[in-house]
Amino acid sequence: MKVLSVNLGPVTEVGHGTRRVPSAFIKRPVDRAIAVDSLGLAGDAQGNREVHGGERQALYVYPHEHYAFWRQRLARDQLSAGAFAENLTTEGWLETDTRPGDILRIGSTEVEVTRPRFPCFKLGLAFDRPTIEREFLESCRTGFYLAVREPGKIGPGDPITPLHRARSGLTIAEIAEEKLRASRSSDPAESSE
């Protein structure tokens, strides 16, 4: 497992209906190691800290393996690292093998997996596709958040080394599946199928 790309983004304003809202969805790769503290990568931002970021969502990971699926699904030849607003685009680290409570070292930083990402409307704005929030959940390709246990630096090419694997509990993919089932059972249009 390794980091393919470290991605940062500033807060900008995006159109949402008749108003503009702050967003740091657009992340761009950097070519160097970046300092990491309990709130995430130095130089990265969140548009709304009430629902994004914080110590339990300091870093967002998205597996590079999912990019081929989304290129086909979205009919886009190009999707750059950071396209899903992830801080870390990784290789070999999937939701099916990852549980909340897993502890890993990335570069000189120690992290703990906390939960899957359940995107907000800004994902739809970024891709100009209102249905993508639902598609994202249905795909169970959600990526996941990390808490920082020990600050350090993370850079492109850094290995991801497991230190402790949670022995019980659902995987990130299984939690996403549970959320999908719950949303279907609460949606009258879908529960009548």
Phi, psi and omega per residue, in radians:
M1 nan 2.455 3.112
K2 -2.715 2.870 3.058
V3 -1.506 2.164 3.045
L4 -1.552 -0.628 -3.061
S5 -2.637 2.446 2.986
V6 -1.882 2.245 -2.977
N7 -2.201 2.330 -3.135
L8 -2.177 2.707 3.072
G9 -2.685 2.545 3.073
P10 -1.543 2.935 3.018
V11 -1.384 2.280 3.004
T12 -2.285 3.021 3.073
E13 -1.852 2.368 3.122
V14 -2.120 2.640 3.119
G15 -1.300 2.365 3.072
H16 -2.437 1.681 -3.047
G17 1.159 -2.175 -3.114
T18 -1.660 0.057 -3.124
R19 -2.185 2.982 3.099
R20 -2.007 2.433 -3.106
V21 -2.203 2.596 3.112
P22 -1.284 2.458 3.115
S23 -2.646 2.518 3.002
A24 -2.058 0.553 -3.073
F25 -1.110 -0.611 -3.057
I26 -1.387 1.927 3.141
K27 -1.982 2.466 3.135
R28 -2.147 2.457 3.108
P29 -1.119 2.569 3.013
V30 -2.058 2.765 -3.028
D31 -1.851 0.389 -3.090
R32 -2.508 2.915 3.057
A33 -1.255 2.471 -3.096
I34 -2.087 2.425 3.085
A35 -1.160 2.499 -3.133
V36 -2.223 2.314 3.014
D37 -2.193 -2.928 -3.035
S38 -1.123 -0.280 3.134
L39 -1.874 0.068 3.035
G40 2.141 -2.743 -3.076
L41 -1.380 2.379 3.042
A42 -1.084 2.295 3.119
G43 1.584 -0.063 3.081
D44 -1.716 2.739 -3.107
A45 -2.370 2.871 2.998
Q46 -2.192 2.422 -3.099
G47 -1.285 -0.506 -3.114
N48 -2.492 1.676 -3.056
R49 -1.214 -0.157 3.079
E50 -1.256 -0.479 -3.112
V51 -2.160 -0.215 3.137
H52 -2.128 2.613 3.093
G53 1.355 -2.743 -3.056
G54 1.577 3.019 -3.031
E55 -1.153 -0.506 -3.137
R56 -1.533 -0.136 3.114
Q57 -2.348 0.787 -3.054
A58 -1.181 -0.638 -3.136
L59 -2.316 2.479 3.069
Y60 -1.982 2.213 -3.111
V61 -1.875 2.368 3.012
Y62 -2.346 2.199 -3.113
P63 -1.221 2.296 3.092
H64 -1.042 -0.508 -3.121
E65 -0.989 -0.445 -3.110
H66 -1.407 -0.254 -3.071
Y67 -1.071 -0.661 3.129
A68 -1.085 -0.732 3.098
F69 -1.016 -0.830 -3.075
W70 -1.257 -0.572 3.065
R71 -1.039 -0.759 3.131
Q72 -1.231 -0.832 -3.082
R73 -1.090 -0.674 -3.098
L74 -1.636 -0.030 -3.106
A75 0.946 0.872 3.111
R76 -2.180 2.189 3.116
D77 -1.222 -0.580 -3.070
Q78 -2.097 2.260 2.918
L79 -2.412 2.045 -3.106
S80 -1.480 2.726 3.029
A81 -0.920 2.389 -3.091
G82 1.636 -0.045 -3.080
A83 -1.062 -0.453 -3.134
F84 -1.774 0.319 3.120
A85 1.216 0.374 3.112
E86 -1.354 2.562 3.025
N87 -1.381 -0.632 -3.115
L88 -2.199 2.100 2.981
T89 -1.678 2.138 -2.977
T90 -2.094 2.911 3.054
E91 -2.224 2.301 3.060
G92 1.481 0.177 -3.089
W93 -2.212 1.712 -3.014
L94 -1.933 2.756 3.139
E95 -1.076 -0.519 -3.105
T96 -1.236 -0.319 -3.101
D97 -2.001 0.217 -2.985
T98 -2.207 2.360 3.127
R99 -2.193 2.606 2.947
P100 -0.958 2.386 -3.102
G101 1.748 -0.269 3.031
D102 -1.080 2.403 3.117
I103 -2.079 2.316 -3.077
L104 -2.440 2.815 3.007
R105 -1.928 2.265 3.061
I106 -2.188 2.047 -3.007
G107 1.041 -2.223 3.103
S108 -1.785 0.256 -3.070
T109 -1.852 2.368 3.044
E110 -1.783 2.271 -3.064
V111 -2.262 2.837 3.070
E112 -2.285 2.319 3.088
V113 -1.220 2.338 -3.112
T114 -1.991 -0.862 -3.072
R115 -2.941 2.887 3.039
P116 -1.252 2.892 3.022
R117 -1.642 2.303 2.994
F118 -2.037 1.830 -2.947
P119 -1.216 2.765 3.073
C120 -1.761 -3.054 -3.087
F121 -1.041 -0.337 -3.099
K122 -1.162 -0.443 3.035
L123 -1.096 -0.757 3.087
G124 -1.098 -0.669 3.100
L125 -1.145 -0.749 -3.096
A126 -1.091 -0.612 -3.106
F127 -1.823 0.064 -3.095
D128 0.864 0.852 -3.063
R129 -2.574 1.637 -3.069
P130 -1.030 -0.419 -3.094
T131 -1.477 -0.085 -2.999
I132 -1.183 -0.502 3.088
E133 -0.996 -0.829 3.140
R134 -1.176 -0.764 3.128
E135 -1.039 -0.698 -3.136
F136 -1.046 -0.849 3.129
L137 -1.149 -0.787 -3.127
E138 -1.073 -0.550 -3.134
S139 -1.277 -0.339 -3.025
C140 1.011 0.368 3.038
R141 -1.781 1.193 -2.971
T142 -1.625 -0.345 -2.927
G143 1.206 -3.020 -3.082
F144 -2.760 2.827 -3.119
Y145 -1.734 2.719 3.105
L146 -2.228 2.506 2.908
A147 -1.701 2.596 3.126
V148 -1.685 2.034 3.126
R149 -1.554 -0.578 -3.128
E150 -2.478 1.984 -3.126
P151 -1.045 2.755 3.125
G152 -3.101 -2.470 3.079
K153 -2.340 2.605 3.064
I154 -2.307 2.342 3.126
G155 -2.380 2.873 3.070
P156 -1.005 2.373 -3.142
G157 1.573 -0.152 -3.128
D158 -1.122 2.418 3.047
P159 -1.252 2.677 3.060
I160 -1.976 1.993 -3.018
T161 -2.016 2.074 3.072
P162 -1.145 2.353 3.056
L163 -1.888 -0.597 -3.142
H164 -2.670 2.246 3.090
R165 -1.834 2.258 3.044
A166 -1.085 2.282 -3.055
R167 -1.543 -0.287 -3.113
S168 -2.403 3.006 -3.133
G169 1.689 2.932 -3.109
L170 -1.334 2.634 2.997
T171 -1.297 2.928 3.082
I172 -1.021 -0.737 3.122
A173 -1.097 -0.712 3.139
E174 -1.178 -0.629 3.079
I175 -1.123 -0.721 3.098
A176 -1.096 -0.721 3.099
E177 -1.088 -0.721 3.094
E178 -1.076 -0.768 3.117
K179 -1.076 -0.724 3.114
L180 -1.101 -0.807 3.113
R181 -1.054 -0.750 -3.138
A182 -1.119 -0.703 -3.135
S183 -1.198 -0.591 3.108
R184 -1.204 -0.677 -3.110
S185 -1.265 -0.400 3.125
S186 -1.632 -0.104 3.140
D187 -1.682 1.883 -3.082
P188 -0.985 -0.627 -3.121
A189 -1.151 -0.625 -3.110
E190 -1.507 -0.544 -3.101
S191 -1.268 -0.241 3.121
S192 -1.510 -0.054 -3.130
E193 -1.306 nan nan
